[in-house]
């Protein structure tokens, strides 16, 4: 941006500087010679996000619908360059520097516009009042109703220097001062190790700060107009960057209101009522093309949003500079999470390889696969299923050992420690970013000052209540929504949440019935191929059905959660976001994990025994686990669900849906690809950004990562490869989200934040629940505890020989209930009198046939004891101060530079009056961490 001569220093003694500026500059005209090149072509598209004079930067844009006569609309659809330039010349010739709110029009068009309906006139009147109020705040406006986007007008907003200074002081924005100091490196061993690691990993760092010396830092302090000489104003055009300028304008927009109507309307109400259709700051410039000037957006695209730099660290500082602290914290957290997945993935792969290496030495699976052990098993279903040999489950037993082995217990303990280290690492990373980004003074007072204004829907409901109580309520009494007003919405939310959770349970139960019925149907099939591998077919198809249902219900539940939250009419955007996150998390968590919880803790336990099975919905017999346990089926379900959600819901939807929308938009357009490309080159910055998708917040991004974190930690004992798949997904996810933010979405408003908010509490809660869940998975789902009890209590030689026979009970086939015995009892070629089933029960010849044996109670006691010990061990990890000390040693955060603190104290004492200066000492710690 070129230096604007009207940007003069603001003397500290001048009290009404903003009013004087408005009065002196309002009547100046823009020199038309700057609008066009020598050949008559427009310069606007080459000047980037600026006003028509090419000097004043567009800090914010409001878009609105405009109505044009049909004849003009038909002519506009041709997109003729000559007609477009003529239209721009005609519009520009009647604009002043402050852009009259309603450009002059010929009488014919004015007469046609008088025939618009009442609502459009009402919207126009409100826009006029709102824009007049914006002018009174000192902002400069310019309208563009001759754009190439049909039916859309744009209001471009520019904040002059005096407004920026005034608002920066009001918002207490920390800006760099003239004081610089050199950061001295520590001399301890940890600092030397950190410096060595930084040098070794230098090729992995993005090249975004090449011109800034790392050892030179500037001190920051809340801006003050009276002490401008203390700040670095060598380049005023860059002193307030584009992110800060748009944030300042947004604060002014939130405070400006329309008051002529019966109720007050702010920018949120104007957007909700369609007075304005959209509001957004502009991107810095183009990212591709020969004429694209260097800018932060282009740098982010090259060093962050490209898949070719997937191995590099993220430029978190530049992300924060361009998008704000809230977006920067999300990507910083995602980077820390992905980084911490590396050791978890390595250990998980080692555990899996250990299972592969020891599968041939596993005695229980060898006994199952030994054909000499002619063990006849009881039927798996009534009538259609017959007796079967245990040796046919050899493949399942060997595959189960890959995930059910002694190393699994070690991996569960490791992941519990990993979760603690991850949370501690992020806390320190977050603290470090707070220092670096000058957020140490961003406390409750500033959060109160910068809190969101009332939502438009809330104001609308308050307005309706005010009109109902207009004669019964005193004028000075403030009307607000109470719990009584929201009681129907709360009851609706409670009923709908319970109903949707019940629907989830019902669908899972439906899949259970599918497994039961399809298994019986396959056993009755006459095709050998259908009967060859019934278990694998049923497991896989059921898991795929669960995945499809989860993906569909996720989209439905997200819409219902938003509808229920809107029904409650939260007062602020922050309250709306918190309630929406809570509802969405509960519904999506229940939806994703209900099938997994059933397989882990309920399947095979509510079965009964031969001769006394448990039936549901009439004649459906509850399904059993395989002899090797349900852990293999749990692993299959978790693997398909995790990979399916990552590949389909997260990546494919995020890549495919935008491309599909773009394809449909191109097919609806009358232009071919070349004409559309040429048209895009002539669009202005605010028109290009209007085509981009709106920014809907970070909640969807966080939500998919939280669900993935649950997949990684909650049932990691059954699927050690989960961290590896999560790592591979996140490497793609980071660049995918980066490309979406840089190229496909409008630039979000920069929002300050010290932490990731409620998401940290959800992560910490999941990490604690994961300890309990993994303890129960190891104890009750895997065979680790039964093997341990047998080896040290019942084994005659202290080995695992005889373990399979020990876990099988006997059943006399004459005790079958009538109508439940196999239709083909001679399926194996001989008559079966005694069959075996997996359980700890007394044999039929004992005094208490088929009752639970003492071995059952011994194994149950050992299982419960393991859960208690495992939980106590992991709780100790959370409480020990040694963990915090270890984290402080590994992830060292340096203390404040004493020399810098002393020099800054002297600087403030000499330049700032003692009675007006309150310095936050923490701001001097941001440069040495």
ZAMARGU-4260 file (C-alpha; in steps of 0.2 Angstrom, whole numbers, plus 5000, padded with zeros to 4 digits):
<rodrens>
0) 5000/5000/5000 | 5007/5017/4995 | 5009/5030/5009 | 4993/5041/5011 | 4998/5059/5013
5) 4982/5062/5023 | 4989/5050/5037 | 4997/5063/5048 | 5003/5061/5066 | 4990/5063/5080
10) 4997/5075/5093 | 4994/5069/5110 | 4986/5086/5116 | 4973/5084/5102 | 4957/5078/5111
15) 4944/5078/5096 | 4956/5072/5083 | 4944/5060/5075 | 4930/5073/5074 | 4942/5086/5066
20) 4948/5073/5053 | 4930/5069/5048 | 4926/5088/5046 | 4942/5092/5036 | 4942/5077/5024
25) 4924/5073/5020 | 4923/5085/5005 | 4939/5080/4997 | 4938/5072/4980 | 4947/5057/4973
30) 4958/5062/4958 | 4951/5052/4943 | 4968/5051/4935 | 4973/5037/4947 | 4959/5026/4941
35) 4964/5021/4924 | 4980/5017/4915 | 4986/5026/4899 | 4976/5014/4888 | 4960/5016/4897
40) 4960/5000/4907 | 4955/4999/4925 | 4969/4999/4938 | 4958/4993/4952 | 4961/4975/4950
45) 4980/4977/4950 | 4979/4989/4966 | 4972/4975/4976 | 4961/4977/4991 | 4960/4996/4990
50) 4947/5010/4987 | 4945/5017/4970 | 4959/5029/4973 | 4971/5015/4975 | 4977/5022/4991
55) 4965/5019/5005 | 4965/5000/5010 | 4948/4991/5011 | 4948/4985/5029 | 4930/4977/5029
60) 4916/4973/5017 | 4897/4973/5019 | 4888/4964/5005 | 4869/4967/5001 | 4856/4963/4989
65) 4851/4976/4976 | 4837/4976/4963 | 4840/4981/4945 | 4828/4982/4931 | 4826/4966/4920
70) 4834/4975/4905 | 4849/4980/4915 | 4851/4963/4922 | 4851/4955/4905 | 4864/4966/4899
75) 4875/4963/4914 | 4875/4944/4911 | 4885/4946/4896 | 4900/4951/4906 | 4907/4962/4892
80) 4923/4970/4897 | 4919/4987/4888 | 4902/4988/4896 | 4910/4984/4913 | 4923/4997/4911
85) 4910/5010/4905 | 4899/5006/4920 | 4914/5008/4932 | 4919/5025/4924 | 4901/5031/4926
90) 4900/5025/4944 | 4917/5032/4949 | 4914/5049/4941 | 4900/5052/4954 | 4910/5046/4969
95) 4918/5057/4982 | 4931/5051/4994 | 4917/5048/5007 | 4906/5039/4994 | 4888/5046/4994
100) 4877/5033/5002 | 4865/5033/4987 | 4874/5036/4970 | 4865/5048/4958 | 4854/5038/4945
105) 4845/5043/4930 | 4826/5047/4932 | 4821/5031/4923 | 4830/5019/4934 | 4824/5029/4949
110) 4806/5027/4944 | 4808/5009/4942 | 4816/5007/4959 | 4801/5015/4967 | 4791/5000/4962
115) 4801/4989/4974 | 4791/4981/4988 | 4790/4987/5006 | 4803/4975/5013 | 4817/4981/5001
120) 4813/4999/5005 | 4814/4995/5024 | 4831/4987/5021 | 4838/5001/5011 | 4832/5014/5025
125) 4841/5004/5038 | 4856/5003/5028 | 4856/5021/5026 | 4854/5024/5044 | 4868/5012/5049
130) 4880/5019/5036 | 4877/5037/5042 | 4881/5031/5060 | 4897/5023/5053 | 4902/5039/5045
135) 4900/5048/5062 | 4912/5036/5070 | 4925/5042/5058 | 4925/5027/5046 | 4926/5030/5027
140) 4914/5021/5015 | 4913/5018/4997 | 4899/5009/4988 | 4901/4997/4973 | 4884/4993/4965
145) 4891/4990/4948 | 4900/4973/4951 | 4900/4958/4940 | 4891/4948/4953 | 4873/4950/4949
150) 4862/4957/4962 | 4875/4961/4975 | 4881/4978/4980 | 4896/4980/4991 | 4900/4993/5005
155) 4919/4995/5007 | 4925/5002/5023 | 4941/5010/5027 | 4948/5015/5044 | 4959/5030/5044
160) 4974/5033/5055 | 4965/5043/5068 | 4951/5030/5070 | 4964/5016/5071 | 4973/5025/5085
165) 4958/5029/5094 | 4951/5011/5094 | 4968/5003/5097 | 4969/5013/5113 | 4951/5009/5118
170) 4954/4990/5115 | 4971/4991/5124 | 4980/4983/5109 | 4998/4979/5113 | 5009/4986/5099
175) 5028/4986/5097 | 5038/5000/5105 | 5054/5007/5099 | 5063/4997/5113 | 5073/4982/5106
180) 5084/4970/5116 | 5095/4955/5112 | 5089/4938/5119 | 5104/4930/5127 | 5104/4911/5126
185) 5105/4901/5142 | 5121/4892/5147 | 5113/4876/5155 | 5113/4859/5147 | 5095/4859/5143
190) 5096/4875/5133 | 5111/4869/5124 | 5102/4853/5119 | 5087/4863/5113 | 5098/4874/5103
195) 5107/4859/5095 | 5090/4851/5091 | 5084/4867/5083 | 5100/4868/5072 | 5098/4849/5067
200) 5079/4852/5062 | 5083/4868/5053 | 5077/4861/5036 | 5060/4857/5044 | 5056/4875/5048
205) 5046/4885/5036 | 5055/4900/5028 | 5044/4914/5034 | 5055/4924/5045 | 5071/4925/5035
210) 5073/4944/5036 | 5070/4945/5055 | 5084/4941/5067 | 5079/4929/5080 | 5090/4936/5094
215) 5082/4954/5092 | 5065/4956/5100 | 5054/4972/5102 | 5045/4976/5118 | 5026/4978/5117
220) 5014/4989/5127 | 4996/4994/5126 | 4994/5008/5113 | 4992/5026/5118 | 4989/5041/5107
225) 4997/5053/5120 | 5013/5043/5119 | 5014/5039/5101 | 5033/5043/5101 | 5036/5028/5111
230) 5030/5016/5097 | 5038/5011/5081 | 5029/5022/5069 | 5043/5022/5055 | 5030/5014/5043
235) 5012/5019/5048 | 5005/5009/5034 | 5012/4993/5041 | 5011/4998/5060 | 4993/4991/5060
240) 4993/4975/5050 | 4977/4969/5040 | 4972/4958/5054 | 4972/4972/5067 | 4963/4984/5055
245) 4949/4972/5051 | 4947/4968/5070 | 4946/4987/5074 | 4933/4990/5061 | 4923/4975/5067
250) 4923/4982/5085 | 4916/4998/5078 | 4903/4989/5068 | 4897/4979/5084 | 4895/4996/5093
255) 4886/5005/5079 | 4867/5003/5080 | 4851/5008/5071 | 4839/5016/5083 | 4826/5024/5072
260) 4815/5009/5073 | 4805/5002/5088 | 4820/4992/5093 | 4839/4994/5091 | 4848/4984/5078
265) 4866/4980/5077 | 4877/4972/5064 | 4872/4955/5069 | 4853/4959/5068 | 4856/4967/5051
270) 4864/4952/5045 | 4851/4940/5052 | 4837/4951/5044 | 4845/4951/5027 | 4848/4970/5027
275) 4866/4964/5024 | 4869/4947/5017 | 4887/4945/5022 | 4901/4954/5031 | 4920/4949/5030
280) 4937/4956/5030 | 4947/4954/5014 | 4962/4942/5010 | 4978/4951/5007 | 4980/4947/4989
285) 4981/4933/4976 | 4991/4917/4979 | 4994/4912/4961 | 4998/4921/4945 | 5012/4930/4937
290) 5006/4947/4944 | 5003/4941/4961 | 5012/4953/4973 | 5021/4945/4989 | 5009/4945/5003
295) 5006/4934/5019 | 4992/4924/5011 | 5004/4919/4997 | 5017/4915/5009 | 5005/4904/5019
300) 5000/4895/5003 | 5018/4891/4998 | 5025/4887/5016 | 5010/4879/5024 | 4995/4875/5013
305) 5005/4865/5000 | 5006/4846/5001 | 5024/4847/4996 | 5029/4854/5013 | 5020/4841/5023
310) 5036/4836/5032 | 5039/4854/5039 | 5033/4863/5055 | 5019/4874/5053 | 5022/4893/5053
315) 5012/4896/5069 | 5017/4914/5071 | 5012/4919/5053 | 4996/4909/5055 | 4992/4919/5071
320) 4997/4935/5062 | 4985/4932/5047 | 4970/4923/5055 | 4972/4928/5074 | 4975/4920/5090
325) 4960/4908/5090 | 4964/4900/5074 | 4983/4900/5078 | 4980/4890/5094 | 4969/4877/5085
330) 4983/4874/5072 | 4996/4874/5086 | 4986/4861/5096 | 4984/4851/5080 | 5003/4851/5077
335) 5007/4846/5095 | 4994/4832/5095 | 5001/4826/5078 | 5019/4827/5085 | 5015/4817/5100
340) 5007/4804/5090 | 5024/4799/5082 | 5031/4790/5098 | 5013/4782/5101 | 5013/4776/5083
345) 5030/4769/5084 | 5027/4759/5100 | 5010/4753/5093 | 5019/4747/5077 | 5032/4738/5089
350) 5018/4730/5099 | 5009/4724/5083 | 5025/4717/5076 | 5028/4708/5092 | 5012/4700/5090
355) 5016/4695/5073 | 5033/4688/5078 | 5026/4677/5093 | 5010/4671/5084 | 5019/4654/5081
360) 5025/4652/5099 | 5008/4656/5106 | 5003/4640/5115 | 4984/4643/5116 | 4982/4646/5097
365) 4994/4631/5094 | 4982/4620/5104 | 4967/4627/5094 | 4975/4624/5077 | 4981/4606/5082
370) 4970/4594/5073 | 4975/4580/5085 | 4964/4590/5098 | 4947/4584/5092 | 4936/4596/5102
375) 4918/4596/5096 | 4910/4613/5099 | 4891/4616/5102 | 4881/4624/5089 | 4882/4643/5087
380) 4863/4645/5083 | 4847/4635/5085 | 4842/4622/5072 | 4851/4629/5057 | 4869/4628/5064
385) 4876/4611/5068 | 4891/4605/5078 | 4908/4611/5073 | 4927/4607/5076 | 4937/4620/5086
390) 4951/4618/5074 | 4941/4628/5061 | 4944/4643/5072 | 4962/4642/5070 | 4963/4658/5059
395) 4953/4668/5071 | 4964/4663/5085 | 4980/4667/5077 | 4974/4684/5071 | 4968/4688/5089
400) 4985/4685/5096 | 4991/4700/5085 | 4981/4711/5096 | 4979/4701/5112 | 4996/4698/5119
405) 5006/4703/5134 | 5013/4718/5125 | 4995/4725/5124 | 4995/4728/5143 | 5012/4737/5141
410) 5005/4748/5127 | 4989/4752/5137 | 5000/4758/5152 | 5011/4768/5139 | 4996/4776/5131
415) 4990/4781/5149 | 5007/4790/5152 | 5006/4797/5134 | 4990/4805/5137 | 4997/4813/5153
420) 5012/4819/5144 | 5002/4826/5129 | 4991/4836/5141 | 5006/4843/5150 | 5015/4847/5134
425) 5001/4856/5127 | 4999/4866/5143 | 5017/4872/5142 | 5016/4875/5123 | 5000/4885/5126
430) 5009/4895/5140 | 5024/4898/5129 | 5012/4905/5115 | 5004/4916/5127 | 5021/4924/5131
435) 5026/4925/5113 | 5009/4933/5107 | 5008/4946/5121 | 4993/4937/5129 | 4999/4937/5147
440) 4989/4952/5151 | 4973/4946/5142 | 4964/4942/5158 | 4946/4942/5164 | 4944/4961/5162
445) 4950/4961/5144 | 4939/4946/5140 | 4924/4955/5148 | 4928/4970/5137 | 4930/4960/5121
450) 4915/4948/5124 | 4903/4945/5110 | 4888/4957/5109 | 4871/4950/5110 | 4866/4938/5096
455) 4853/4944/5083 | 4841/4931/5087 | 4841/4935/5105 | 4838/4954/5102 | 4824/4949/5090
460) 4816/4938/5104 | 4818/4952/5116 | 4810/4964/5104 | 4795/4953/5102 | 4794/4952/5121
465) 4795/4970/5123 | 4781/4973/5110 | 4770/4961/5120 | 4774/4969/5137 | 4774/4987/5130
470) 4760/4993/5141 | 4763/4982/5156 | 4782/4985/5158 | 4790/5002/5165 | 4800/5011/5152
475) 4816/5011/5162 | 4815/4992/5166 | 4826/4982/5154 | 4818/4967/5146 | 4827/4951/5145
480) 4824/4932/5142 | 4822/4922/5158 | 4822/4904/5161 | 4803/4904/5161 | 4804/4910/5143
485) 4816/4897/5138 | 4808/4882/5147 | 4799/4875/5132 | 4815/4875/5123 | 4824/4867/5137
490) 4811/4853/5138 | 4811/4851/5119 | 4830/4849/5120 | 4829/4836/5134 | 4816/4826/5125
495) 4825/4827/5108 | 4842/4822/5115 | 4835/4807/5124 | 4825/4802/5108 | 4841/4803/5097
500) 4851/4793/5109 | 4837/4780/5110 | 4838/4780/5091 | 4856/4777/5091 | 4854/4762/5103
505) 4839/4755/5092 | 4850/4756/5076 | 4864/4747/5085 | 4852/4734/5091 | 4846/4732/5073
510) 4863/4728/5067 | 4864/4715/5081 | 4848/4707/5074 | 4856/4708/5057 | 4871/4699/5063
515) 4861/4685/5071 | 4849/4683/5056 | 4863/4684/5042 | 4873/4671/5052 | 4858/4659/5052
520) 4855/4662/5034 | 4873/4659/5029 | 4873/4642/5039 | 4857/4637/5029 | 4864/4642/5012
525) 4868/4628/5000 | 4883/4637/4992 | 4900/4632/4999 | 4907/4649/4996 | 4894/4657/5007
530) 4897/4644/5021 | 4916/4644/5020 | 4920/4660/5030 | 4904/4665/5039 | 4912/4674/5054
535) 4922/4686/5043 | 4908/4690/5032 | 4896/4694/5046 | 4909/4704/5055 | 4915/4715/5040
540) 4897/4718/5033 | 4891/4723/5051 | 4905/4735/5053 | 4903/4743/5037 | 4884/4745/5040
545) 4889/4753/5057 | 4901/4765/5048 | 4888/4771/5035 | 4875/4773/5049 | 4888/4783/5059
550) 4892/4795/5045 | 4874/4798/5041 | 4868/4801/5059 | 4883/4812/5062 | 4876/4824/5049
555) 4859/4823/5055 | 4864/4825/5073 | 4874/4840/5069 | 4859/4849/5061 | 4848/4844/5075
560) 4860/4850/5088 | 4861/4867/5080 | 4842/4868/5078 | 4840/4864/5097 | 4853/4877/5102
565) 4845/4890/5091 | 4829/4886/5099 | 4836/4890/5117 | 4840/4908/5110 | 4857/4910/5119
570) 4862/4928/5123 | 4880/4928/5116 | 4889/4919/5102 | 4901/4912/5116 | 4886/4905/5125
575) 4879/4898/5108 | 4895/4890/5104 | 4897/4882/5121 | 4880/4874/5121 | 4881/4868/5103
580) 4898/4860/5107 | 4890/4851/5122 | 4876/4844/5112 | 4885/4839/5097 | 4899/4831/5107
585) 4887/4820/5117 | 4877/4815/5101 | 4892/4811/5090 | 4901/4803/5104 | 4887/4791/5108
590) 4884/4788/5089 | 4902/4784/5086 | 4906/4773/5101 | 4890/4764/5105 | 4894/4749/5093
595) 4911/4748/5100 | 4906/4748/5118 | 4893/4734/5114 | 4907/4723/5106 | 4919/4727/5120
600) 4908/4724/5136 | 4891/4717/5132 | 4893/4704/5117 | 4896/4687/5123 | 4891/4691/5141
605) 4872/4691/5139 | 4871/4674/5131 | 4867/4661/5143 | 4872/4643/5140 | 4867/4628/5129
610) 4850/4622/5134 | 4846/4639/5142 | 4850/4653/5130 | 4844/4671/5131 | 4832/4676/5117
615) 4827/4693/5111 | 4813/4699/5100 | 4805/4681/5100 | 4817/4668/5093 | 4833/4678/5091
620) 4847/4670/5101 | 4860/4683/5107 | 4876/4681/5098 | 4892/4674/5106 | 4910/4678/5104
625) 4923/4667/5096 | 4933/4656/5106 | 4948/4668/5106 | 4936/4682/5112 | 4928/4697/5106
630) 4944/4707/5104 | 4946/4703/5086 | 4929/4709/5082 | 4931/4724/5092 | 4947/4728/5082
635) 4939/4726/5066 | 4925/4737/5071 | 4937/4750/5077 | 4948/4749/5062 | 4934/4751/5049
640) 4925/4765/5059 | 4941/4775/5062 | 4948/4773/5044 | 4930/4776/5037 | 4927/4792/5046
645) 4945/4798/5042 | 4944/4794/5024 | 4926/4797/5020 | 4919/4810/5032 | 4935/4820/5036
650) 4945/4820/5020 | 4934/4815/5006 | 4920/4826/5011 | 4931/4841/5014 | 4939/4838/4997
655) 4925/4831/4987 | 4911/4843/4992 | 4919/4859/4988 | 4925/4852/4971 | 4907/4846/4968
660) 4900/4863/4972 | 4912/4871/4961 | 4908/4859/4947 | 4889/4862/4949 | 4892/4881/4949
665) 4902/4880/4933 | 4889/4869/4925 | 4875/4882/4929 | 4886/4896/4922 | 4884/4901/4904
670) 4902/4904/4903 | 4915/4891/4898 | 4931/4888/4908 | 4942/4900/4898 | 4929/4914/4899
675) 4927/4910/4918 | 4945/4911/4920 | 4946/4928/4911 | 4932/4934/4921 | 4940/4929/4937
680) 4956/4940/4932 | 4945/4955/4931 | 4936/4953/4948 | 4941/4965/4962 | 4947/4958/4979
685) 4931/4960/4987 | 4921/4951/4973 | 4933/4936/4973 | 4932/4934/4992 | 4913/4935/4991
690) 4913/4920/4980 | 4923/4910/4993 | 4914/4900/5007 | 4909/4908/5023 | 4919/4904/5039
695) 4908/4894/5050 | 4920/4892/5065 | 4932/4880/5072 | 4920/4868/5081 | 4919/4855/5066
700) 4938/4855/5065 | 4940/4852/5084 | 4925/4839/5084 | 4933/4827/5072 | 4950/4828/5081
705) 4941/4825/5098 | 4932/4810/5091 | 4949/4804/5084 | 4957/4806/5101 | 4944/4795/5108
710) 4947/4782/5095 | 4966/4783/5099 | 4965/4782/5118 | 4949/4774/5124 | 4951/4757/5115
715) 4969/4757/5111 | 4971/4740/5120 | 4962/4732/5106 | 4969/4741/5091 | 4988/4746/5094
720) 4989/4753/5076 | 4976/4767/5080 | 4990/4780/5083 | 4998/4776/5067 | 4982/4779/5057
725) 4978/4794/5066 | 4996/4801/5063 | 4994/4798/5044 | 4977/4806/5044 | 4983/4821/5053
730) 4998/4824/5042 | 4985/4826/5028 | 4972/4835/5039 | 4984/4849/5043 | 4988/4853/5025
735) 4970/4850/5020 | 4963/4862/5033 | 4977/4875/5028 | 4972/4875/5010 | 4954/4877/5015
740) 4958/4892/5026 | 4969/4900/5013 | 4960/4897/4997 | 4942/4891/5000 | 4936/4901/5014
745) 4933/4920/5017 | 4946/4927/5030 | 4939/4925/5047 | 4939/4939/5060 | 4954/4939/5071
750) 4949/4933/5088 | 4960/4934/5104 | 4960/4918/5115 | 4972/4912/5128 | 4968/4894/5127
755) 4957/4881/5117 | 4943/4883/5129 | 4931/4869/5132 | 4940/4857/5121 | 4954/4855/5134
760) 4942/4850/5147 | 4935/4837/5135 | 4952/4830/5131 | 4957/4829/5149 | 4940/4820/5153
765) 4943/4808/5138 | 4961/4804/5144 | 4954/4800/5161 | 4940/4789/5155 | 4952/4780/5143
770) 4961/4773/5158 | 4946/4765/5165 | 4940/4759/5148 | 4957/4751/5144 | 4957/4743/5161
775) 4941/4735/5157 | 4945/4730/5140 | 4961/4721/5146 | 4952/4713/5160 | 4935/4708/5153
780) 4937/4708/5134 | 4954/4700/5131 | 4960/4684/5138 | 4975/4691/5147 | 4968/4689/5165
785) 4961/4671/5162 | 4978/4666/5155 | 4987/4674/5170 | 4976/4665/5182 | 4978/4648/5174
790) 4997/4649/5172 | 5000/4654/5191 | 4985/4644/5199 | 4979/4630/5189 | 4993/4625/5177
795) 5002/4609/5182 | 5019/4614/5175 | 5017/4633/5176 | 5015/4635/5157 | 5000/4638/5146
800) 4998/4620/5140 | 4980/4615/5143 | 4973/4632/5144 | 4961/4630/5130 | 4953/4614/5138
805) 4953/4623/5155 | 4942/4637/5147 | 4929/4625/5139 | 4914/4618/5148 | 4905/4602/5144
810) 4887/4600/5139 | 4876/4585/5136 | 4867/4586/5120 | 4852/4577/5127 | 4848/4593/5138
815) 4844/4604/5123 | 4827/4612/5124 | 4814/4605/5112 | 4816/4613/5095 | 4833/4620/5097
820) 4844/4605/5093 | 4853/4605/5076 | 4843/4599/5061 | 4859/4590/5055 | 4866/4581/5070
825) 4877/4570/5059 | 4886/4585/5050 | 4903/4580/5057 | 4900/4561/5052 | 4898/4554/5069
830) 4885/4556/5083 | 4889/4569/5096 | 4884/4566/5114 | 4895/4579/5123 | 4899/4596/5115
835) 4910/4610/5123 | 4907/4629/5125 | 4917/4643/5131 | 4912/4646/5150 | 4917/4642/5167
840) 4903/4630/5172 | 4901/4614/5181 | 4900/4598/5170 | 4883/4589/5168 | 4889/4575/5179
845) 4892/4586/5194 | 4880/4588/5209 | 4877/4606/5202 | 4877/4604/5183 | 4879/4620/5173
850) 4882/4631/5188 | 4896/4644/5188 | 4912/4635/5194 | 4924/4641/5207 | 4936/4645/5192
855) 4924/4658/5186 | 4924/4668/5203 | 4943/4667/5204 | 4945/4674/5187 | 4932/4688/5190
860) 4941/4693/5206 | 4957/4694/5197 | 4949/4705/5184 | 4942/4717/5196 | 4958/4718/5205
865) 4967/4722/5189 | 4955/4736/5186 | 4958/4743/5203 | 4977/4742/5202 | 4977/4749/5184
870) 4967/4764/5189 | 4977/4767/5205 | 4993/4767/5195 | 4987/4779/5182 | 4979/4791/5195
875) 4996/4791/5202 | 5003/4797/5186 | 4991/4812/5186 | 4995/4817/5204 | 5014/4815/5205
880) 5024/4831/5204 | 5038/4821/5196 | 5028/4821/5180 | 5027/4839/5180 | 5046/4840/5184
885) 5049/4828/5170 | 5039/4839/5158 | 5048/4855/5163 | 5064/4846/5160 | 5059/4840/5143
890) 5049/4854/5137 | 5059/4868/5144 | 5052/4885/5145 | 5065/4899/5148 | 5063/4912/5161
895) 5062/4931/5158 | 5078/4939/5152 | 5083/4949/5167 | 5093/4962/5157 | 5077/4965/5146
900) 5066/4967/5161 | 5078/4980/5169 | 5080/4990/5153 | 5061/4990/5150 | 5059/4996/5167
905) 5071/5011/5164 | 5063/5014/5147 | 5046/5016/5155 | 5051/5026/5170 | 5060/5038/5159
910) 5046/5040/5146 | 5030/5036/5155 | 5023/5046/5170 | 5023/5035/5186 | 5005/5039/5190
915) 4998/5033/5173 | 5009/5018/5170 | 5005/5000/5176 | 5016/4988/5167 | 5012/4970/5166
920) 5029/4962/5170 | 5024/4946/5160 | 5026/4955/5144 | 5044/4954/5146 | 5044/4935/5146
925) 5037/4933/5129 | 5054/4935/5120 | 5064/4922/5129 | 5054/4906/5127
</rodrens>
